[in-house]
Amino acid sequence: MSELYDLVIVGAGPAGLSAALTASYFHLKHIVLESIKPGGALSHNYPSKIVDSYLGFRGMKGKEVANKMIDHVKAEGSEIKYPEEVIEIKRNKEKKTFTLTTNKGKYQTKSILLCTGTIGTPRKLGIEGEEKAHYVLCDPEEFKNKKCLVVGGGDSAVEAAVMLNKVCDTVFLAHRRDQLRAINKNQEELKKSNVKILWNTELKCIADRKVKVWNNKTGETKELDVDEVFIFIGSIPKLDFIKNLGIKMEGNHIIVNSSMQTSLQGVYAAGDITGKLKRIPEAIGEGHLAVYSIYKYLRNPYWT
Ligand SMILES: Cc1cc2nc3c(=O)[nH]c(=O)nc-3n(C[C@H](O)[C@H](O)[C@H](O)COP(=O)(O)OP(=O)(O)OC[C@H]3O[C@@H](n4cnc5c(N)ncnc54)[C@H](O)[C@@H]3O)c2cc1C
């Protein structure tokens, strides 16, 4: 508790890791606190998916990209503490430092960078048998030759259905609307696959090797024989500790200015939590820019 950091980075996804690298570059005394494991969504949500849109990393899987980032950051001297979840942040009385409380201890710092992403807890349907469903797809090979149902219409659902299609016997994709939200690239991949799309279809219950689905246009209910169910209908971010800090937010996103500074002096945010593109290149750029701004705030160099 006695040590005073220049910067505590909360979250070790692409934004937090990029920030850590920049903090090493600027010789800021820093630490990264991560509640699950480093790598963020790439490690927890899509370790086997091929990452697109990240320059120079063509054809690499989420976990491979994450490992490269983590190795780089550690080699430059950053310390990543995990699993350690930040549960409270308080501005100290003199208003120039903060105390962060985690499930393991307390940290004192002059500045904070919030890179907590928006993944949080998977959103549930609230249906019978839902505890049998999966909310992440780590390794499609685990489900080889099985019959699977994927629920959802966004990128996570479509990407999972396409990945499963490569190894499974049958894959259904049930979406409650008559069009998908996923980006065109993913919709094209879906068209090329053998995934059976069930439009206007809602999952009503999961039993052993069977599910009940309901068509919200025709009112028809039917049973499908499936071995595994995957639900990808979004997630609920854990925001209590951020909201309690009193910084300005818009919905579930933190409002930042062009320097990535929040409404509270000394507190910055970067990556998905700021609610912009929600892609890896954006998260990395924002993490870097935020620490550059923090360096200027803490050191006030002559060149700014
Ligand atoms: C299925 C899927 C596929 C995707 N595919 C691509 C792709 O191909 N290309 C692309 O560019 N983008 C892709 N994205 C988006 C990309 O993963 C995100 O934009 C990126 O991970 C955002 O980085 P981040 O660091 O802001 O957040 P995250 O990666 O979400 O990392 C946030 C980290 O903060 C930690 N954390 C949260 N709360 C706390 C707390 N209280 N204390 C400590 N730690 C905490 C979390 O555990 C997590 O590790 C995909 C996303 C998903 C879900």
The ligand as an SDF file (V2000), in Angstrom:
LIG
                    3D

 53 58  0  0  0  0  0  0  0  0999 V2000
  -16.1430  -12.7100  -30.6280 C   0  0  0  0  0  0  0  0  0  0  0  0
  -15.3550  -11.4640  -30.9470 C   0  0  0  0  0  0  0  0  0  0  0  0
  -14.5540  -11.4140  -32.0920 C   0  0  0  0  0  0  0  0  0  0  0  0
  -13.8260  -10.2460  -32.3980 C   0  0  0  0  0  0  0  0  0  0  0  0
  -13.0110  -10.2410  -33.5120 N   0  0  0  0  0  0  0  0  0  0  0  0
  -12.2750   -9.1420  -33.7910 C   0  0  0  0  0  0  0  0  0  0  0  0
  -11.3940   -9.1210  -34.9150 C   0  0  0  0  0  0  0  0  0  0  0  0
  -11.2710  -10.0910  -35.6480 O   0  0  0  0  0  0  0  0  0  0  0  0
  -10.7010   -7.9720  -35.1610 N   0  0  0  0  0  0  0  0  0  0  0  0
  -10.7990   -6.8560  -34.3510 C   0  0  0  0  0  0  0  0  0  0  0  0
  -10.1340   -5.8560  -34.6150 O   0  0  0  0  0  0  0  0  0  0  0  0
  -11.6080   -6.8570  -33.2610 N   0  0  0  0  0  0  0  0  0  0  0  0
  -12.3450   -7.9680  -32.9740 C   0  0  0  0  0  0  0  0  0  0  0  0
  -13.1630   -7.9800  -31.8640 N   0  0  0  0  0  0  0  0  0  0  0  0
  -13.1900   -6.7700  -30.9920 C   0  0  0  0  0  0  0  0  0  0  0  0
  -11.9240   -6.6830  -30.1240 C   0  0  0  0  0  0  0  0  0  0  0  0
  -11.6970   -7.9070  -29.4690 O   0  0  0  0  0  0  0  0  0  0  0  0
  -12.0910   -5.5580  -29.0900 C   0  0  0  0  0  0  0  0  0  0  0  0
  -12.3120   -4.3380  -29.7800 O   0  0  0  0  0  0  0  0  0  0  0  0
  -10.8290   -5.4190  -28.2030 C   0  0  0  0  0  0  0  0  0  0  0  0
  -10.5740   -6.6240  -27.5090 O   0  0  0  0  0  0  0  0  0  0  0  0
  -11.0240   -4.2690  -27.2050 C   0  0  0  0  0  0  0  0  0  0  0  0
   -9.9210   -4.2170  -26.3650 O   0  0  0  0  0  0  0  0  0  0  0  0
  -10.0490   -3.5990  -24.8800 P   0  0  0  0  0  0  0  0  0  0  0  0
   -8.6920   -3.7010  -24.3050 O   0  0  0  0  0  0  0  0  0  0  0  0
  -10.7190   -2.2830  -24.9570 O   0  0  0  0  0  0  0  0  0  0  0  0
  -11.0910   -4.5400  -24.1270 O   0  0  0  0  0  0  0  0  0  0  0  0
  -11.0740   -6.1060  -23.8120 P   0  0  0  0  0  0  0  0  0  0  0  0
  -10.3510   -6.8750  -24.8560 O   0  0  0  0  0  0  0  0  0  0  0  0
  -12.4990   -6.4560  -23.5490 O   0  0  0  0  0  0  0  0  0  0  0  0
  -10.2360   -6.2170  -22.4640 O   0  0  0  0  0  0  0  0  0  0  0  0
  -10.7070   -5.6670  -21.2510 C   0  0  0  0  0  0  0  0  0  0  0  0
  -10.0200   -6.3730  -20.1090 C   0  0  0  0  0  0  0  0  0  0  0  0
  -10.3340   -5.7010  -18.8830 O   0  0  0  0  0  0  0  0  0  0  0  0
  -10.5170   -6.6710  -17.8660 C   0  0  0  0  0  0  0  0  0  0  0  0
  -11.3440   -6.0780  -16.7960 N   0  0  0  0  0  0  0  0  0  0  0  0
  -12.6440   -5.7010  -16.8680 C   0  0  0  0  0  0  0  0  0  0  0  0
  -13.0620   -5.2040  -15.6810 N   0  0  0  0  0  0  0  0  0  0  0  0
  -12.0030   -5.2620  -14.8410 C   0  0  0  0  0  0  0  0  0  0  0  0
  -11.8030   -4.9130  -13.4560 C   0  0  0  0  0  0  0  0  0  0  0  0
  -12.7810   -4.4090  -12.7160 N   0  0  0  0  0  0  0  0  0  0  0  0
  -10.5690   -5.1300  -12.9030 N   0  0  0  0  0  0  0  0  0  0  0  0
   -9.5420   -5.6410  -13.6460 C   0  0  0  0  0  0  0  0  0  0  0  0
   -9.6870   -6.0020  -14.9620 N   0  0  0  0  0  0  0  0  0  0  0  0
  -10.8920   -5.8230  -15.5500 C   0  0  0  0  0  0  0  0  0  0  0  0
  -11.2190   -7.8230  -18.6000 C   0  0  0  0  0  0  0  0  0  0  0  0
  -11.0760   -9.0560  -17.9030 O   0  0  0  0  0  0  0  0  0  0  0  0
  -10.4760   -7.8230  -19.9410 C   0  0  0  0  0  0  0  0  0  0  0  0
   -9.3630   -8.6890  -19.9470 O   0  0  0  0  0  0  0  0  0  0  0  0
  -13.9070   -9.1170  -31.5390 C   0  0  0  0  0  0  0  0  0  0  0  0
  -14.6910   -9.1680  -30.3560 C   0  0  0  0  0  0  0  0  0  0  0  0
  -15.4090  -10.3360  -30.0570 C   0  0  0  0  0  0  0  0  0  0  0  0
  -16.2340  -10.3840  -28.7870 C   0  0  0  0  0  0  0  0  0  0  0  0
  1  2  1  0
  2  3  1  0
  2 52  2  0
  3  4  2  0
  4  5  1  0
  4 50  1  0
  5  6  2  0
  6  7  1  0
  6 13  1  0
  7  8  2  0
  7  9  1  0
  9 10  1  0
 10 11  2  0
 10 12  1  0
 12 13  2  0
 13 14  1  0
 14 15  1  0
 14 50  1  0
 15 16  1  0
 16 17  1  0
 16 18  1  0
 18 19  1  0
 18 20  1  0
 20 21  1  0
 20 22  1  0
 22 23  1  0
 23 24  1  0
 24 25  2  0
 24 26  1  0
 24 27  1  0
 27 28  1  0
 28 29  2  0
 28 30  1  0
 28 31  1  0
 31 32  1  0
 32 33  1  0
 33 34  1  0
 33 48  1  0
 34 35  1  0
 35 36  1  0
 35 46  1  0
 36 37  1  0
 36 45  1  0
 37 38  2  0
 38 39  1  0
 39 40  1  0
 39 45  2  0
 40 41  1  0
 40 42  2  0
 42 43  1  0
 43 44  2  0
 44 45  1  0
 46 47  1  0
 46 48  1  0
 48 49  1  0
 50 51  2  0
 51 52  1  0
 52 53  1  0
M  END
$$$$
